[in-house]
Amino acid sequence: MHIDWESGHGPYTAPVSAAGSALAVSYAAAAAGVAPWWGAAVAGAGLVGSHIAGRRAELGRGDLVLRAAAWLGAGGWCSWAMTVGPWSGERLAALGAGAVALGAAMTGTRDARRRRDAERTAEAAAEAHATLQRRYRALAGQWSARLSRVTGIDGVQVVGVEMWEHGGGFTLDVQLPEGGHTWRDVQRVQDGLAGDARLPTGCTVEVAEGADRGSCLVNVETRNQTAGEPRMYPDDYSPRSYNDPLLWGVHRDGSDAGEICRELCAIASARRGSGKTNLLNVWIAGQQRMTDALSWVIDLNGGGVALPWLRAWHKAGRPGGRPPIDWVADTPEKVLAMAEALLRIAKARKPGYADLQIEADDDKLPVSPEVPAVIVNGDEIAELYSSKARKNPTLRRAGDVLLQVVELARAVACNTMMTALRATQDVLEEPQLVVQSGLKVAMQGDDRELNYLMGWGDKITPQDMPTPGTGAYKVLDRPARPFQAYRIVPSVIAQIVEATAGYRPVLDELSRRAAGEAYERRWENSDHLFGLAPSPAAAAPAAAPQRPEQPVREGWTDPTADWDTPEQPAPPAAAAEGDAAIADADATMRRIRGEIDETTERDPDLDAQWQQLVANSLGYTPPDLDDDQQPSSDPRYPIVFEIVLKSGPAGIGPEAIRDAITRLHPDVEVPHAATIGRWLGADPRVHRPSYGRYAVRPSNGDTPR
């Protein structure tokens, strides 16, 4: 127990103290024979002194009156008690009544003082706000006019201006006039607002939702926050939970950029050198602070993302006994084993922890150090989901299993956080991965890739991410927001590894049993990850099935080199006959292009000749089409059709077709992906076996289901 002797008396202690003091003084004075008028004299002196002190303290009139009444009452009672003695029921009752009255009066005056102080504080804040608004009244008027001019909406008003604490910009509170206008109307012209304001290069305007549907917040960046030194990862390594926001950077106004990822899978797209791997390391750093989450890593590039974490842990003496990364998959076989183990964990947790969810009254598994979340961090998922990778049966199976985890494991806290070099269909061949990712992050990239990932409605442009480490993120259907990612380097990683060594949980027993032997043996052949052994030599690629050798013919090119599909090899005789016919067709096409270059008019006979050669090579008779039903008269279309034909029944996407044309026919101008899609969509010989892919219909004309 600690007594604060410097604390002032309250409405309870003050009356007791005053009554006791009066009783003691009057008893001592009466016993000593002191004249009764001394009691009144001392009380008068106390009244004068307390009044002077109260005026200096700027007390209100009520407090001053209460002090005067208390001194007068105490002085009068003391004079009375000194005359006839204090020890009688009548005088003690009078003293007690006075003490109660003093306490009640003090309670009332204290409440009145608090109300008065609150009013003064509110008045001071209102005055300060009014002063601020007067100071920025010209700025508000300027932007009101600018908003009306650029948006074309008359009557836009700026009702508040807030300068950013760290400087470099301000936020405008904007109210839109009647007429059905929303903040989206302002967001559509945010680039125009930046241009109209003549903001410096690298500075932008960001429009976000306001307090209601008829208002918005406009963040204006007047100084490029991304210029100069990058923002290093904060040195706060305190423990956090998977239910807390995962922080990865700052917004333009200096606020934290982050999100609660408990129910979100994430995908980040970034070109080389724009901070993709740095962002993944920042995510892993945030996971290290979580006492209820385990980090797994998929990296087919030698496990590069996991190396600084594991080697820092080993160099520090392996603190805590458990590595910061709980499992690393750096080969196709390990990736498949990890994916299948994670799927088994997800399926086992659903019934295994049903009672735990019921007890928590939630439809999601309550994560804890006893039942931690599992987060798979994948660097460059083109190694799993590109057209080329999908031809590897092991990687294809691993990618399909991870997609099942994305689709099924939200409630049981098994999530993925992936990065990709490009946000294009040839890299992210599985659109389900993009659709099911509730968190989408785009670092530096072009307009096409940004809009493929984010959607066209958010108006994010490359100007929003002018330097490496800057980007934008989108959570579910919320507007995308630009941000600058924290910079993290190996020395910081080493600090985090040591500071968070005691936070790491272990996989719960139910999940461990479901993961099986693959989890128990996860660290076999992994000494190279800790720097204890050289990296294993890359495995030689599997030999492709040998085809019958074909005679080399003039003009022959293989338009689908390395596109072998071993599961569906062509019969040798048919392959030889078809390849020979296509070689003839290819040579004819070269002659056709040469003649077109030399003449200004197309020769319909040459196109007909090419079409007939392709038909002969396919053993397929095209349907009779009217002139207005032809897919295209462009001489490049037969090349496109040839590539689709060679791709097999699984088909191929427009971007992959463009890459094949560039590689195989460097002298041909590559058509746009949309043009290729339009050509193939109009050809009755072509169908779509899956989303975004085109293939030639089977010879019987039936479309595969």
C-alpha positions in Angstrom: 0.0 0.0 0.0 1.3 3.4 -0.9 0.0 6.7 0.5 0.3 9.8 -1.6 1.0 12.4 1.1 1.1 15.2 -1.4 -2.4 14.5 -2.8 -5.0 17.1 -1.9 -8.1 16.3 0.2 -11.3 15.2 -1.4 -14.9 15.5 -0.4 -14.5 12.6 2.0 -11.2 13.2 3.6 -11.4 17.0 3.9 -14.5 17.1 6.2 -13.0 14.4 8.5 -9.7 16.2 8.7 -11.4 19.6 9.4 -13.7 18.2 12.1 -10.8 16.3 13.8 -8.6 19.4 13.7 -11.3 21.6 15.1 -12.1 19.1 17.9 -8.4 18.8 18.9 -7.7 22.5 18.8 -10.8 23.5 20.8 -10.1 20.8 23.5 -6.5 21.9 23.9 -7.4 25.6 24.1 -10.2 25.0 26.6 -7.8 23.0 28.8 -5.2 25.7 28.7 -7.8 28.4 29.5 -7.4 30.3 26.2 -9.9 33.1 25.6 -12.8 32.0 23.2 -12.2 35.0 20.9 -8.9 33.4 19.7 -11.0 30.8 17.8 -12.7 33.4 15.8 -9.5 35.3 15.2 -7.6 32.3 13.8 -10.6 31.4 11.6 -10.6 34.9 10.2 -6.9 34.8 9.4 -7.4 31.4 7.6 -10.3 32.8 5.6 -8.2 35.7 4.3 -5.3 33.5 3.5 -7.4 30.9 1.6 -9.2 33.6 -0.3 -5.9 35.1 -1.5 -4.6 31.6 -2.5 -7.9 30.8 -4.3 -7.7 34.0 -6.3 -4.2 33.2 -7.4 -5.3 29.8 -8.4 -8.1 31.4 -10.4 -10.8 29.5 -8.6 -14.4 30.2 -9.3 -16.8 32.1 -7.1 -18.4 28.9 -5.8 -15.0 27.6 -4.5 -14.2 30.9 -2.8 -17.6 31.0 -1.0 -17.2 27.4 0.1 -13.8 28.1 1.6 -15.1 31.2 3.4 -18.1 29.3 4.8 -15.9 26.4 6.0 -13.5 28.8 7.9 -16.4 30.7 9.4 -18.1 27.6 10.6 -15.0 26.1 12.0 -14.1 29.3 13.8 -17.6 29.7 15.3 -17.7 26.1 16.5 -14.2 26.4 18.1 -15.1 29.6 20.0 -18.3 27.9 21.3 -16.5 24.7 22.3 -13.7 26.8 24.0 -16.4 28.5 26.1 -18.3 25.5 27.5 -16.1 22.5 26.4 -16.3 20.3 23.3 -17.4 17.1 24.9 -21.2 17.3 24.8 -23.7 15.6 22.5 -25.0 18.9 21.3 -21.6 20.2 20.2 -20.4 16.9 18.7 -23.6 16.6 16.7 -23.2 20.2 15.4 -19.6 19.4 14.4 -20.7 16.2 12.6 -23.4 18.0 10.7 -21.0 20.7 9.7 -18.6 18.0 8.4 -21.3 16.3 6.3 -22.4 19.7 4.9 -18.8 20.5 3.9 -18.4 17.2 2.1 -21.7 17.6 0.1 -20.7 21.2 -0.8 -17.3 20.1 -1.9 -18.8 17.3 -4.2 -21.0 19.8 -5.9 -18.3 22.4 -6.4 -15.9 19.7 -7.7 -18.4 18.6 -10.4 -19.0 22.2 -11.3 -15.3 22.8 -11.6 -14.9 19.8 -13.9 -17.7 21.0 -16.1 -16.2 24.4 -16.2 -12.7 23.0 -17.1 -14.3 20.8 -19.9 -16.0 23.9 -21.3 -12.8 25.9 -21.2 -10.9 23.0 -23.0 -13.6 22.8 -25.6 -13.6 26.6 -26.1 -9.8 26.5 -26.4 -9.9 23.7 -29.0 -12.7 25.4 -31.0 -10.6 28.6 -30.9 -7.5 26.8 -32.1 -9.5 25.0 -34.8 -11.0 28.3 -35.9 -7.5 29.8 -36.0 -6.2 26.9 -38.0 -9.1 27.1 -40.4 -8.6 30.9 -40.8 -4.9 30.1 -41.5 -5.8 27.6 -44.2 -9.0 29.3 -45.4 -7.2 30.4 -48.6 -6.0 26.8 -49.2 -9.4 25.4 -48.6 -10.9 27.9 -51.0 -8.3 27.2 -53.6 -8.9 23.4 -53.5 -12.7 23.9 -53.5 -12.4 25.7 -56.8 -10.0 23.2 -58.1 -12.2 20.2 -57.2 -15.2 21.8 -58.8 -13.2 22.7 -62.0 -11.5 19.3 -62.5 -14.5 17.1 -61.5 -17.1 19.2 -63.3 -19.2 19.2 -60.1 -20.3 22.6 -59.0 -20.5 23.3 -55.3 -17.7 21.1 -54.0 -16.7 22.4 -50.5 -13.6 21.8 -48.5 -14.8 21.8 -44.9 -11.5 20.9 -43.1 -7.8 20.9 -43.6 -5.4 18.7 -41.6 -1.6 19.1 -42.1 0.4 15.9 -41.9 2.4 15.6 -38.7 5.6 14.5 -40.5 5.1 17.3 -43.1 5.0 16.9 -46.9 1.3 17.1 -47.4 -2.2 17.6 -46.1 -5.6 16.0 -46.0 -8.8 17.8 -47.2 -12.2 16.9 -45.8 -14.5 17.4 -48.8 -18.3 17.5 -49.0 -20.0 17.0 -52.3 -23.2 18.8 -53.3 -26.6 17.2 -53.8 -27.2 15.4 -57.0 -26.0 11.8 -56.4 -22.3 12.4 -56.5 -19.9 10.0 -54.7 -16.3 9.9 -53.8 -15.7 7.7 -56.8 -16.5 10.7 -59.0 -13.5 12.5 -57.4 -11.2 9.5 -57.5 -11.6 9.2 -61.2 -9.8 12.5 -61.7 -7.2 12.3 -59.0 -4.4 12.4 -61.5 -6.0 15.5 -63.1 -6.1 17.1 -59.7 -2.4 16.5 -59.2 -1.7 18.1 -62.6 -3.9 21.0 -62.0 -2.2 21.7 -58.7 1.2 21.5 -60.4 2.5 19.1 -57.8 6.2 18.1 -58.0 7.2 15.0 -59.9 6.5 11.9 -57.8 3.8 13.7 -55.7 0.3 12.5 -56.2 -3.3 13.0 -55.0 -5.1 10.1 -53.3 -8.9 10.1 -52.9 -10.5 7.9 -50.2 -13.9 7.4 -48.7 -15.2 10.0 -46.2 -17.5 9.9 -43.3 -20.5 9.2 -45.5 -21.3 8.4 -49.2 -21.5 12.1 -50.0 -18.0 13.1 -48.8 -14.4 12.1 -49.3 -10.9 12.6 -48.0 -8.3 14.0 -50.4 -4.7 13.3 -49.4 -2.4 15.7 -51.2 1.3 15.0 -51.2 3.4 18.2 -51.6 6.8 16.6 -51.1 7.9 13.3 -52.6 7.9 11.0 -49.5 9.8 8.3 -51.4 12.8 10.4 -52.3 16.0 10.0 -50.4 16.8 7.2 -48.0 14.2 4.3 -47.7 12.3 3.8 -44.6 14.0 1.0 -42.6 12.0 -1.7 -40.8 11.0 -0.4 -37.4 13.0 -1.6 -34.4 9.9 -2.6 -32.4 10.1 -6.4 -32.1 7.4 -6.7 -29.4 5.1 -9.8 -29.6 2.0 -9.7 -31.7 -0.8 -12.0 -32.8 -2.0 -13.3 -36.1 -5.2 -11.4 -35.3 -3.2 -8.1 -35.3 -2.4 -6.2 -38.4 0.6 -7.3 -40.3 2.6 -4.1 -41.0 4.7 -3.7 -44.2 5.2 0.0 -44.8 3.7 3.5 -44.6 1.1 5.5 -46.5 1.8 8.9 -48.0 0.3 10.6 -44.9 2.7 8.7 -42.6 0.1 6.2 -41.2 0.9 2.5 -41.0 0.3 0.4 -44.1 -0.9 -3.0 -43.1 -3.8 -5.3 -42.7 -5.1 -8.2 -40.5 -4.3 -11.2 -42.7 -6.1 -13.8 -40.5 -8.5 -14.6 -43.3 -6.6 -13.3 -46.3 -4.3 -15.0 -48.8 -2.0 -12.6 -50.5 -0.3 -12.2 -53.9 2.3 -9.5 -54.8 3.4 -8.6 -58.3 6.6 -6.8 -59.0 9.1 -6.4 -61.8 12.8 -7.2 -61.2 14.5 -4.8 -58.8 11.3 -3.2 -57.5 11.3 -4.7 -54.1 9.4 -8.0 -54.4 11.7 -10.1 -52.3 12.2 -7.3 -49.8 8.4 -7.1 -49.3 8.2 -10.9 -48.8 11.0 -10.6 -46.2 9.0 -7.8 -44.5 6.0 -10.1 -44.3 8.1 -12.8 -42.8 9.5 -10.3 -40.3 6.0 -9.5 -39.2 5.2 -13.2 -38.9 8.2 -13.7 -36.6 6.7 -11.4 -34.1 3.5 -13.5 -34.0 3.3 -15.9 -31.1 0.6 -17.9 -32.8 1.9 -18.4 -36.4 4.4 -20.6 -38.2 6.3 -19.5 -41.3 6.8 -21.9 -44.2 8.7 -21.0 -47.3 8.6 -22.1 -50.9 11.5 -21.0 -53.1 12.6 -23.1 -56.0 15.6 -20.7 -56.5 17.7 -22.5 -54.0 15.5 -21.4 -51.0 17.0 -17.9 -51.3 14.3 -16.1 -49.3 14.8 -18.4 -46.3 18.6 -18.3 -46.3 19.2 -15.0 -44.4 16.8 -16.1 -41.7 18.1 -19.6 -41.2 21.8 -18.6 -41.4 21.3 -15.7 -39.0 19.7 -18.1 -36.6 22.5 -20.6 -36.9 25.1 -17.9 -36.5 23.5 -16.6 -33.4 23.8 -20.1 -31.8 20.3 -21.3 -32.7 18.4 -19.4 -30.0 15.2 -20.8 -28.8 15.9 -24.2 -30.3 13.5 -23.6 -33.2 14.4 -21.9 -36.5 12.5 -18.8 -37.6 11.3 -20.7 -40.8 9.6 -23.9 -39.8 9.8 -25.6 -43.2 11.6 -24.8 -46.4 10.8 -26.4 -49.8 13.4 -25.7 -52.4 12.9 -28.6 -54.8 9.7 -29.7 -56.7 9.5 -32.8 -54.6 9.7 -30.8 -51.4 7.1 -28.3 -52.6 4.7 -31.2 -53.4 5.3 -32.8 -50.0 4.7 -29.4 -48.2 1.5 -28.7 -50.2 0.1 -32.1 -49.5 0.9 -31.9 -45.8 -0.7 -28.5 -45.6 -3.9 -29.7 -47.3 -4.0 -32.7 -44.9 -3.6 -30.3 -41.9 -6.4 -28.1 -43.2 -8.7 -31.1 -43.7 -7.8 -32.5 -40.2 -8.4 -29.3 -38.4 -11.9 -28.8 -39.7 -13.5 -31.7 -37.7 -10.6 -32.0 -35.2 -11.1 -28.5 -33.8 -14.9 -28.2 -34.3 -15.5 -28.1 -30.5 -12.9 -25.4 -30.1 -14.7 -23.2 -32.6 -18.0 -23.9 -30.9 -16.5 -23.0 -27.5 -15.2 -19.7 -29.0 -18.6 -19.1 -30.6 -16.9 -18.5 -34.0 -16.9 -20.1 -37.4 -13.1 -19.7 -37.5 -10.4 -21.6 -35.7 -9.2 -19.4 -32.8 -5.4 -19.4 -33.3 -3.1 -19.5 -30.3 0.4 -20.7 -29.4 -1.1 -24.1 -28.8 -2.9 -24.1 -32.2 -0.8 -21.8 -34.5 -1.6 -20.6 -37.9 0.5 -21.9 -40.8 1.6 -19.3 -43.4 3.2 -20.4 -46.6 5.4 -17.7 -48.2 6.2 -18.4 -51.8 8.8 -16.4 -53.8 8.2 -16.2 -57.6 5.3 -18.5 -58.1 5.9 -18.6 -61.9 7.9 -21.6 -60.8 4.6 -23.2 -60.0 1.9 -21.5 -62.1 3.5 -20.5 -65.4 2.7 -22.3 -68.7 6.2 -23.8 -68.7 6.0 -24.9 -65.1 2.6 -26.6 -65.5 4.2 -29.0 -67.9 6.2 -30.5 -65.0 3.8 -33.1 -63.4 5.3 -32.6 -59.9 5.0 -28.8 -60.0 1.6 -29.0 -61.6 0.4 -31.3 -58.8 1.9 -29.1 -56.1 0.3 -26.0 -57.6 -3.1 -27.7 -57.8 -2.9 -28.8 -54.1 -1.9 -25.2 -53.0 -5.0 -23.9 -54.9 -7.1 -26.3 -52.9 -5.6 -24.9 -49.7 -6.4 -21.4 -50.9 -10.0 -22.4 -51.6 -10.6 -24.5 -48.5 -8.4 -23.5 -45.6 -9.4 -20.0 -44.7 -11.3 -20.9 -41.5 -8.6 -23.2 -40.2 -5.8 -20.6 -40.5 -3.7 -22.1 -43.3 -2.9 -19.3 -45.7 -0.5 -18.4 -48.5 1.4 -15.2 -49.3 3.0 -15.4 -52.7 5.0 -13.1 -55.0 5.1 -13.1 -58.8 7.5 -11.4 -61.2 4.6 -10.3 -63.5 0.9 -10.0 -63.2 0.1 -11.6 -66.6 -1.7 -14.7 -67.6 1.4 -16.5 -68.8 2.9 -16.1 -65.3 -0.3 -16.5 -63.3 -1.9 -19.0 -65.5 -4.4 -20.0 -62.7 -6.9 -17.0 -62.4 -8.3 -18.7 -59.3 -5.1 -17.7 -57.4 -5.8 -14.0 -58.2 -9.5 -14.2 -57.5 -9.1 -15.9 -54.1 -6.4 -13.6 -52.9 -8.0 -11.1 -50.6 -4.8 -9.1 -50.4 -3.3 -7.9 -53.7 -0.1 -5.9 -53.8 1.5 -4.3 -56.9 4.9 -2.9 -56.8 6.4 -1.2 -59.9 4.8 -2.4 -63.1 3.0 -1.2 -66.2 -0.6 -0.2 -66.6 -1.7 -3.5 -68.0 -0.3 -5.6 -65.2 -1.5 -3.2 -62.5 -5.1 -3.4 -63.9 -5.0 -7.1 -64.4 -4.2 -7.5 -60.7 -6.1 -4.6 -59.1 -8.9 -4.0 -61.6 -9.6 -0.9 -63.6 -11.8 0.9 -61.0 -9.0 1.9 -58.6 -7.1 4.2 -61.0 -3.7 3.0 -59.8 -1.0 4.1 -62.2 2.8 3.6 -62.4 3.1 7.2 -61.3 1.9 6.1 -57.9 5.0 3.9 -57.4 7.9 6.0 -58.8 10.8 4.4 -57.0 11.8 0.8 -55.9 10.0 -0.1 -52.7 6.8 1.8 -53.6 3.6 0.2 -54.6 -0.1 -0.1 -53.9 -2.2 -2.7 -52.1 -5.9 -3.6 -52.3 -7.8 -5.5 -49.6 -11.0 -7.3 -50.9 -13.2 -4.7 -52.5 -11.8 -1.7 -50.7 -10.0 1.0 -52.8 -6.3 0.4 -53.5 -3.9 2.6 -51.5 -0.3 3.5 -52.4 2.4 2.9 -49.9 6.1 2.7 -49.4 7.4 -0.7 -48.1 9.9 -0.9 -45.3 13.4 -1.7 -46.2 14.9 -4.8 -44.5 18.5 -5.9 -44.8 20.4 -9.0 -43.4 21.6 -7.1 -40.3 18.0 -6.2 -39.4 16.9 -9.8 -40.1 19.6 -11.0 -37.6 18.3 -8.7 -34.9 14.7 -9.9 -35.5 15.8 -13.5 -35.3 17.4 -13.0 -31.9 14.7 -10.8 -30.5 11.9 -13.1 -31.5 13.5 -16.4 -30.6 11.2 -17.0 -27.7 8.0 -16.3 -29.5 8.0 -19.3 -31.9 5.3 -21.9 -31.3 5.4 -25.5 -32.3 2.9 -27.2 -34.6 0.0 -28.7 -32.7 -0.2 -32.4 -32.2 -3.3 -32.9 -34.4 -1.7 -31.0 -37.3 1.6 -32.8 -36.8 0.0 -36.2 -37.1 -1.9 -35.0 -40.2 1.3 -33.7 -41.8 2.9 -37.1 -41.4 6.3 -38.3 -42.2 7.0 -35.5 -44.6 6.9 -32.9 -41.8 9.0 -35.0 -39.5 11.7 -35.4 -42.2 11.5 -31.8 -43.4 15.1 -30.9 -42.4 16.8 -33.9 -44.1 19.3 -32.8 -46.8 19.0 -29.2 -45.7 22.4 -28.4 -44.4 23.0 -26.1 -47.3 20.2 -23.8 -46.0 22.2 -23.1 -42.8 25.5 -22.7 -44.6 26.8 -26.0 -43.4 27.2 -27.6 -46.8 27.4 -26.5 -50.5 24.2 -26.1 -52.4 23.2 -29.3 -54.1 23.8 -29.4 -57.9 20.7 -28.8 -59.9 19.0 -31.9 -61.1 19.3 -32.7 -64.8 16.1 -32.2 -66.7 14.2 -35.3 -67.5 14.8 -36.5 -71.0 12.0 -35.8 -73.4 10.5 -38.8 -75.3 12.4 -39.4 -78.5 10.5 -38.7 -81.7 11.3 -40.4 -84.9 13.9 -38.4 -86.7 12.5 -36.3 -89.5 14.4 -35.2 -92.6 15.5 -31.6 -92.5 13.6 -29.6 -95.1 14.1 -26.2 -96.4 12.2 -23.6 -94.4 11.4 -26.0 -91.6 11.0 -24.6 -88.0 9.5 -26.3 -85.1 6.9 -23.8 -83.8 6.5 -25.5 -80.5 10.0 -26.5 -79.4 10.1 -27.8 -75.9 6.3 -28.1 -75.8 6.3 -31.9 -75.7 3.3 -33.5 -74.0 4.5 -37.0 -73.1 1.2 -38.1 -71.9 -0.3 -37.8 -75.3 2.4 -38.6 -77.9 1.3 -38.6 -81.5 1.5 -41.9 -83.5 4.8 -42.0 -85.3 3.4 -42.3 -88.8 0.9 -39.6 -88.3 3.5 -37.3 -86.7 5.9 -37.8 -89.6 3.2 -37.1 -92.2 1.8 -34.1 -90.3 5.3 -32.5 -89.6 6.2 -32.8 -93.3 3.0 -31.1 -94.3 3.5 -28.3 -91.8 7.1 -27.9 -93.0 5.7 -27.4 -96.6 3.1 -25.0 -95.2 5.7 -23.0 -93.3 7.9 -22.6 -96.4 4.9 -21.5 -98.4 4.0 -19.0 -95.7 7.5 -17.5 -95.9 7.1 -17.1 -99.7 3.7 -15.5 -99.1 5.1 -12.9 -96.7 7.9 -12.1 -99.1 5.4 -11.5 -101.9 3.2 -9.4 -99.7 6.2 -7.2 -98.8 6.9 -6.6 -102.6 3.3 -5.7 -103.5 0.8 -3.2 -102.3 -2.2 -5.5 -102.8 -3.0 -8.9 -101.2 -3.3 -11.9 -103.4 -6.4 -13.9 -102.3 -5.0 -17.0 -104.1 -2.0 -17.1 -101.8 -4.1 -17.1 -98.7 -6.3 -19.8 -100.1 -3.2 -21.8 -100.9 -2.0 -21.5 -97.3 -5.3 -22.5 -95.8 -5.4 -25.5 -98.0 -1.9 -26.6 -97.0 -2.9 -26.2 -93.3 -6.0 -28.3 -93.9 -4.1 -31.0 -95.6 -1.5 -31.1 -92.8 -4.3 -31.5 -90.2 -6.3 -34.0 -92.2 -9.2 -31.6 -91.4 -11.6 -30.1 -93.8 -12.6 -26.7 -92.6 -16.3 -25.7 -92.8 -17.5 -23.6 -95.7 -17.4 -20.0 -94.5 -18.8 -17.0 -96.2 -16.3 -14.1 -96.7 -17.8 -12.2 -93.8 -17.4 -15.2 -91.5 -13.6 -15.7 -92.1 -11.7 -15.4 -88.8 -9.2 -13.0 -90.4 -7.6 -12.2 -93.7 -4.4 -11.1 -91.9 -1.4 -13.3 -93.1 -0.3 -13.6 -89.5 -3.4 -15.6 -88.5 -2.1 -18.9 -90.0 0.9 -18.6 -87.8 -1.3 -18.1 -84.7 -3.5 -21.1 -85.8 -0.4 -23.2 -86.3 0.8 -22.5 -82.7 -2.6 -23.3 -81.3 -2.6 -26.6 -83.3 0.7 -27.7 -81.9 -0.2 -26.8 -78.3 -2.3 -29.9 -78.0 -5.7 -30.4 -76.4 -4.8 -28.4 -73.3 -4.6 -25.2 -75.4 -2.5 -22.1 -75.0 -3.1 -18.5 -74.0 -2.7 -15.3 -76.1 0.4 -14.1 -74.2 2.2 -17.5 -74.7 1.2 -17.3 -78.4 2.9 -13.8 -78.6 6.1 -15.2 -77.0 6.1 -18.1 -79.5 5.7 -15.8 -82.5 8.6 -13.6 -81.2 10.9 -16.6 -80.8 10.0 -18.5 -83.9 9.2 -15.7 -86.4 11.4 -12.7 -85.4 10.6 -11.0 -88.8 6.9 -10.9 -88.1 5.2 -8.1 -86.3 3.6 -9.7 -83.2 -0.2 -9.0 -83.0 -1.8 -7.8 -79.8 -3.2 -10.3 -77.3 -6.7 -8.9 -77.8 -6.4 -9.3 -81.5 -5.3 -12.9 -81.2 -8.2 -13.6 -78.9 -10.6 -12.0 -81.4 -9.2 -14.1 -84.3 -9.4 -17.4 -82.4 -12.8 -16.6 -81.0 -14.2 -16.2 -84.5 -12.7 -19.4 -85.9 -15.2 -22.4 -85.7 -12.3 -24.8 -85.6 -11.1 -23.4 -82.2 -12.7 -23.8 -78.8 -11.7 -22.9 -75.2 -10.8 -26.0 -73.1 -10.3 -23.7 -70.1 -10.4 -20.1 -69.1 -8.2 -17.9 -71.3 -6.8 -20.8 -73.4 -7.5 -21.8 -77.0 -7.2 -25.3 -78.6 -8.2 -26.9 -81.9 -11.4 -28.9 -81.7 -11.1 -32.6 -81.9 -11.4 -34.1 -85.4 -14.9 -35.4 -84.6 -16.1 -31.8 -83.9 -17.1 -32.5 -80.3 -16.0 -29.9 -77.7 -14.4 -31.5 -74.6 -16.3 -31.0 -71.5 
